[in-house]
């Protein structure tokens, strides 16, 4: 089945860093199989243990990867935006994973059939190298997030989370309720309310009706832990927006 057409004037696969870094021949071959899809806030792209039918390449949305416990509680282990893709298990040796992928900020992504992704990866060209580089950057984020959740304060975790989210969004706003932020960070909503209140009183953010507006990025970076800098540095090193 041919992908459903969307306006190329508004969206382009090359808004995603992986596609932007491909040589023209590689990109044109893959682009024929890409489908632009809208992703709604809270939409689940895959559940823990579920076989993945597609890989997703965000262009202006953010997807949260969560680890889900047996009792249903969850905690975010990474977020992905237009720097990467959702579905690394497809080319890392399996068709499923023990995490859940859920849309954190609505927008659009290009999706690619799982088998086509595997076939392209098997060519061992630029596309496969970029996918492996992204996987390495994602693993760094996961490791750093685990350390952050264990050793840093809620305020520091919130600042890290906001900065990573805003780096992947086209604006300085994040639409997210206290409850949803709590689910992402693995803390209760009361702790989130307290933390956002501290940042609001300091004039660093404005928080109204589930929407966070960043007012002072430098101030948020100062209050964040070193985890944000480590993740950003590794992402910038591995995921340049040019062909290598």
C-alpha positions in Angstrom: 0.0 0.0 0.0 1.3 3.4 -0.9 1.9 6.0 1.9 -0.9 8.5 2.3 0.3 11.8 0.8 0.7 14.9 3.0 1.7 18.4 2.1 5.5 18.6 1.4 5.3 22.4 1.9 4.7 21.9 5.6 6.7 18.8 6.5 9.8 17.1 5.2 11.6 14.0 6.3 14.8 16.0 6.4 13.4 17.8 9.4 14.6 14.7 11.2 18.4 14.7 11.8 18.9 11.1 10.6 17.4 11.8 7.2 19.0 15.2 7.0 22.4 13.5 7.3 21.9 11.0 4.4 23.5 11.3 1.0 20.9 12.1 -1.7 20.8 8.6 -3.2 20.2 6.9 0.1 17.6 9.5 1.1 15.6 9.3 -2.1 15.5 5.5 -1.9 14.2 5.5 1.7 11.9 8.5 1.2 9.7 6.5 -1.3 8.6 4.3 1.7 8.0 7.0 4.3 4.5 7.9 5.5 3.8 11.1 7.3 1.5 10.5 10.3 0.0 12.8 13.0 0.8 11.8 16.6 -1.6 12.8 19.3 -0.7 13.7 22.9 -0.8 10.4 24.9 -0.8 8.2 21.8 1.0 4.9 22.5 3.2 3.8 19.6 4.1 0.5 21.2 3.6 -1.3 24.5 6.1 -3.4 26.4 6.6 -6.8 24.7 4.6 -5.8 21.7 5.9 -6.6 18.2 6.7 -3.3 16.4 5.2 -2.9 12.9 6.9 0.4 12.1 9.7 2.7 13.1 8.9 6.4 13.8 11.1 9.4 12.9 9.7 12.5 14.7 10.0 15.9 13.0 8.2 18.2 15.4 6.9 16.0 18.3 8.4 14.4 21.3 8.0 10.7 22.3 8.7 9.4 25.8 10.1 6.0 26.4 8.9 4.5 29.6 9.8 1.5 31.6 6.6 -0.1 33.0 6.5 -2.1 36.3 4.3 -5.1 36.9 1.9 -2.9 39.1 1.4 -0.5 36.2 3.7 2.3 37.5 6.1 3.8 35.1 9.1 6.0 34.8 10.7 7.7 31.8 14.0 6.4 30.7 14.5 8.6 27.6 12.8 11.1 25.3 13.2 11.3 21.5 12.5 14.1 19.1 13.7 15.0 15.7 17.2 14.0 16.5 16.4 10.3 16.3 13.8 7.6 15.9 11.5 5.2 17.8 12.1 1.5 17.4 15.8 0.7 17.8 14.9 -2.9 18.7 14.1 -3.5 15.1 17.8 -3.2 14.1 19.4 -4.2 17.4 18.4 -7.8 17.3 14.7 -8.0 18.1 11.3 -6.8 17.1 10.0 -5.9 20.6 11.3 -4.2 23.7 10.4 -4.1 27.4 9.5 -0.4 27.3 6.5 1.7 26.2 6.6 4.6 23.7 4.1 7.3 24.3 3.7 10.7 22.6 4.7 13.4 25.1 4.1 16.4 22.8 1.8 16.1 19.8 3.0 16.7 16.3 4.1 14.7 13.2 6.5 11.9 12.4 7.4 9.8 9.4 7.0 6.1 9.8 8.8 3.3 8.0 7.7 -0.3 7.7 9.7 -2.5 10.1 10.9 -4.9 7.4 12.0 -2.0 5.1 14.0 -0.6 8.0 15.6 -4.0 8.6 16.4 -4.3 4.9 17.9 -0.8 4.7 20.0 -1.5 7.9 21.3 -4.7 6.3 22.9 -2.6 3.5 25.4 -1.3 6.1 25.6 2.1 4.5 25.3 5.6 5.9 21.7 5.0 7.1 22.8 2.1 9.3 25.7 4.0 10.7 23.4 6.9 11.6 21.0 4.5 13.3 23.8 3.0 15.3 25.1 6.4 16.3 21.6 7.4 17.5 21.3 4.1 19.5 24.6 5.0 21.2 23.3 8.5 22.1 20.0 7.0 23.3 21.8 4.6 25.6 23.8 7.4 27.1 20.6 9.2 27.9 19.1 6.1 29.5 22.1 5.5 31.7 22.3 9.2 32.7 18.5 9.3 33.4 18.8 6.2 35.7 21.7 7.9 37.6 19.8 11.2 37.8 16.6 9.6 39.2 18.7 8.0 41.9 21.0 10.8 43.0 19.5 14.2 42.1 16.6 16.2 43.6 13.2 16.5 42.0 13.9 20.1 41.1 17.1 19.1 39.2 15.3 16.2 37.5 12.5 18.6 36.4 15.0 21.1 35.0 16.8 18.3 33.1 13.5 17.0 31.7 12.4 20.4 30.6 15.6 21.2 28.8 15.8 17.9 27.0 12.1 18.3 26.0 12.6 21.9 24.8 15.6 21.0 22.8 13.3 18.7 20.7 10.5 21.2 20.3 10.0 24.2 17.9 8.8 26.5 20.7 9.5 27.3 24.3 6.3 25.7 25.5 5.6 22.2 26.9 2.0 21.1 27.3 1.9 18.7 30.2 -0.1 18.3 33.4 1.4 17.7 36.9 0.1 14.1 36.8 1.7 13.4 33.4 5.0 15.0 34.4 4.9 12.9 37.6 4.3 9.7 35.5 7.3 10.6 33.3 9.6 11.3 36.3 8.3 8.5 38.5 7.2 10.9 41.3 3.8 12.0 42.7 2.0 15.0 41.2 2.3 16.9 44.5 6.1 16.9 44.2 5.8 18.2 40.7 3.5 21.0 41.8 6.0 22.0 44.5 8.9 21.9 42.0 7.1 23.9 39.3 6.0 26.4 42.0 9.6 27.0 43.0 10.6 27.6 39.4 7.6 29.9 38.8 8.3 32.0 41.9 11.9 32.4 40.7 10.7 33.8 37.4 12.2 31.0 35.4 9.0 29.5 34.0 5.3 30.3 33.7 3.0 27.4 34.4 -0.7 27.7 33.7 -3.4 25.1 32.9 -0.9 22.3 32.1 1.4 24.5 29.9 4.9 25.3 30.8 6.5 28.4 29.2 10.2 28.8 29.5 11.1 32.4 30.5 14.8 32.0 31.5 16.7 29.2 29.9 20.0 30.1 31.5 18.4 30.1 34.9 16.9 26.6 34.3 20.3 25.3 33.0 21.9 26.6 36.2 19.5 24.8 38.4 19.7 21.5 36.4 22.2 18.8 37.3 25.2 17.8 35.1 23.0 15.1 33.5 21.5 17.5 30.9 25.0 18.6 29.8 26.3 15.1 29.5 23.3 13.9 27.4 23.4 17.0 25.1 27.1 16.8 24.5 26.9 13.2 23.5 23.9 13.8 21.3 25.6 16.8 19.6 28.8 14.7 19.1 27.0 11.6 17.6 24.1 13.2 15.7 25.4 16.1 13.6 23.0 17.5 10.9 25.3 16.8 8.0 26.6 13.8 6.1 29.8 12.2 7.5 
